[in-house]
């Protein structure tokens, strides 16, 4: 048993070394993309040092995503990867893993933390620039809600074109159908480190077309940043229509990463799974 375990570890080490060399080649290949291709820096420029504390790695999320892989050495793209802990874990498992994010500081953090993965400072509207074919593409954490309807259609076409035949596309947003019933929506405050860190979020000026998203981070009662952005809600039925018109095959719709069925009135999230 010991020999088998050792051989398995050696095999994984060889795979990791080969994967790392491949990712270094790809990082150099796409180096030019870090000089252009994103529209603006996000509020998370000031947030990267706190991101892992506020939004830690969750095993249930990773298990959900990995359940849609059909084999070893899959090609995976994480859109809006943040500090890279999900795509970084895929890279550690031997998959060819690429993460993109609009924020340079997030990408720098991810690159230093997960050297086996390839990371690009890239706006999601420009993922066609990656020019690769993927078995799994995902975007979690409400990232796609930063896109207007016209941008969203362009983006979804790029996702479809970037998928290998039979590849899977997964994205998560908040439950817009439920939130749109409110004039204002306040998220529960996230506290970390014995309440020394406080992260607040709220939606106001809620309409069917756009929403104002306000955030604030405090550390030891001192404000680190506060910011606001425009989000563009898309209801369940509209999402299905957009994807169907592009050619996606609908696979599932969940209300959380535990695979509870989506419920318009009570689900905290909206998680779609499509296939090319």
KAVENFEN-V97398 format. One record per residue. OMEGA is omega in degrees with one decimal (none if undefined). Layout:
omega=<OMEGA | OMEGA>
This chain:
omega=<-179.9 | 179.7 | 179.9 | 179.7 | 178.9 | 178.7 | 179.8 | 179.7 | 178.3 | 179.3 | -179.8 | 178.9 | 178.1 | 179.1 | -179.3 | -179.9 | 178.4 | 179.9 | -179.4 | 178.6 | 178.6 | -179.0 | 176.8 | 177.3 | -178.2 | 179.1 | 176.6 | -179.3 | -175.5 | -176.2 | -178.0 | -178.2 | 179.0 | -179.8 | 176.4 | 172.5 | 172.5 | -169.9 | -177.7 | 174.1 | -179.0 | 177.6 | -174.0 | 173.0 | 179.9 | -168.0 | -170.3 | -179.4 | -178.7 | -169.3 | -177.3 | 177.7 | -176.7 | -178.5 | -176.3 | 174.8 | 178.7 | -177.2 | -177.7 | 177.8 | 179.5 | 179.3 | 178.1 | -178.5 | -175.3 | 179.8 | -179.7 | 173.9 | -175.6 | -179.6 | 177.4 | 175.1 | 176.4 | 175.6 | -170.5 | 177.4 | 176.7 | -177.6 | -172.7 | -168.7 | -178.5 | -179.7 | 166.7 | -172.5 | 177.4 | -179.8 | 175.6 | 177.5 | 176.5 | 179.2 | 178.8 | 178.1 | 174.7 | 179.2 | 176.7 | -164.4 | 179.6 | 175.8 | 176.6 | 177.2 | -178.1 | -172.6 | -175.7 | -177.6 | 175.7 | -179.2 | 177.5 | 178.0 | -178.2 | -179.1 | 179.6 | -175.8 | -174.3 | -174.7 | -180.0 | 179.6 | 175.0 | -178.9 | -177.5 | 174.1 | -167.3 | 172.2 | -177.7 | 176.4 | -177.9 | -179.0 | 175.2 | 180.0 | -180.0 | 172.3 | 174.1 | 178.4 | -173.7 | 176.1 | 178.8 | 172.2 | 178.5 | 175.7 | -176.7 | 177.8 | 174.3 | -177.2 | -174.2 | 179.2 | 174.8 | -177.7 | 171.3 | -177.3 | 179.1 | 177.0 | -178.9 | 179.6 | 176.3 | -179.4 | -177.8 | 174.3 | 178.1 | 177.3 | -179.6 | -179.1 | -178.3 | 179.5 | 168.3 | 178.2 | -176.0 | 179.6 | -173.3 | 177.6 | -179.9 | 173.7 | -178.6 | 169.3 | 168.3 | 178.6 | -175.2 | -179.1 | 179.9 | -177.2 | -177.7 | 176.4 | -174.7 | 171.8 | 176.9 | 179.7 | -179.1 | 177.5 | 172.3 | 179.4 | 176.9 | 176.8 | 176.8 | 177.6 | 178.4 | 176.3 | 174.8 | 178.2 | -178.4 | 179.5 | -175.6 | 178.5 | 174.7 | 171.2 | 170.8 | -174.6 | -174.9 | 172.5 | -179.4 | -172.9 | -179.9 | -175.0 | 174.2 | -177.6 | -178.4 | 178.3 | 176.3 | 177.7 | 177.4 | 174.3 | -178.8 | 178.6 | 175.3 | -177.6 | 176.8 | 174.5 | 165.5 | -174.3 | 176.0 | -179.3 | 175.5 | 173.9 | -176.3 | -176.3 | 174.3 | -178.6 | -177.0 | -176.0 | 178.2 | 176.9 | -179.5 | 179.9 | 179.9 | -176.5 | 179.9 | -178.9 | 179.1 | 178.7 | 178.8 | 172.7 | 179.4 | 177.8 | -175.0 | 175.4 | -176.7 | 178.3 | 175.9 | -177.4 | 170.9 | 178.5 | 171.1 | -178.2 | 178.7 | 175.1 | -174.2 | -174.0 | -170.4 | -176.7 | 178.3 | -176.1 | 175.0 | -175.3 | -179.7 | 174.5 | 179.0 | 179.3 | 175.3 | none>
